[in-house]
Amino acid sequence: MTASHMLMAFTLGTALLALWSYVRWPGAAPATIKGAAIRVAIALLLLQVGAAALGYGVEAAPAFAVAVVVGVVIPVLTYAFLASIWFLKVFADQLRG
């Protein structure tokens, strides 16, 4: 498995996990566009922190990089996808009226 295949697997897996979370806990979604936008901003901030943590983990030791991917990058990507789903849902609800 190449690095690009691994990246695609993690991305698809976290997107599916976010979709499952959205379906499993529908009441967790924000009710307003402002709330959804705040969650998207938090997700963008966490993506920056996760990227920095991954860079540090790769530099520190390869074994630590695996722990960073599992412990930091996967949850951050999942939250980013979930925040995107929430934003799209609230926006669609607002358009419907």
C-alpha positions in Angstrom: 0.0 0.0 0.0 1.5 3.3 -1.0 1.2 6.5 0.9 -1.5 7.9 -1.4 -3.6 4.8 -0.9 -3.2 5.1 2.9 -4.2 8.8 2.7 -7.3 8.0 0.7 -8.2 5.2 3.1 -7.9 7.5 6.1 -9.8 10.3 4.4 -12.7 8.0 3.3 -12.7 6.3 6.7 -13.0 9.6 8.6 -15.7 10.8 6.2 -17.7 7.7 6.8 -17.2 8.0 10.6 -18.4 11.6 10.5 -21.5 10.6 8.5 -22.2 7.8 11.0 -21.8 10.3 13.9 -24.2 12.7 12.1 -26.8 9.9 11.7 -26.3 8.4 15.1 -26.5 11.7 17.1 -28.8 14.1 15.0 -29.5 16.3 18.0 -25.8 17.3 18.3 -26.0 19.4 15.1 -26.2 23.2 15.7 -29.5 24.9 15.0 -28.2 28.2 13.6 -25.8 29.2 10.8 -23.7 31.1 13.4 -23.3 27.9 15.5 -22.4 25.9 12.4 -19.9 28.5 11.2 -18.2 28.5 14.7 -17.9 24.8 14.5 -16.3 25.0 11.0 -13.9 27.6 12.3 -13.0 25.4 15.2 -12.5 22.5 12.8 -10.1 24.6 10.6 -8.1 25.5 13.7 -7.9 21.9 14.8 -6.8 20.9 11.3 -3.8 23.3 11.7 -3.0 21.9 15.1 -3.3 18.3 13.8 -1.0 19.0 10.8 1.6 20.5 13.1 1.3 17.5 15.5 1.7 15.1 12.6 4.8 17.0 11.4 6.3 16.9 14.9 5.4 13.2 15.2 7.1 12.3 11.9 10.2 14.2 12.9 10.3 12.6 16.4 10.1 9.0 15.5 8.2 6.8 13.0 6.5 4.8 15.7 5.3 8.1 17.3 3.9 9.1 13.9 1.5 6.2 13.9 0.2 7.2 17.4 -0.3 10.8 16.2 -2.2 9.7 13.2 -4.5 7.4 15.3 -4.8 9.7 18.2 -4.8 13.2 16.6 -5.3 13.2 12.9 -8.2 10.8 12.6 -10.3 12.6 15.3 -9.5 16.0 13.8 -10.4 14.9 10.3 -13.6 13.3 11.5 -14.6 16.5 13.3 -13.8 18.6 10.2 -16.1 16.4 8.1 -18.8 16.4 10.8 -18.6 20.2 11.0 -19.0 20.4 7.3 -22.0 18.2 7.3 -23.6 20.3 10.1 -22.9 23.5 8.1 -24.5 22.1 5.0 -27.5 20.8 6.9 -28.1 24.1 8.6 -27.7 26.0 5.4 -30.1 23.7 3.6 -32.6 24.0 6.4 -32.4 27.8 6.1 -33.0 27.7 2.4 -36.1 25.5 2.9 -37.4 27.9 5.4 
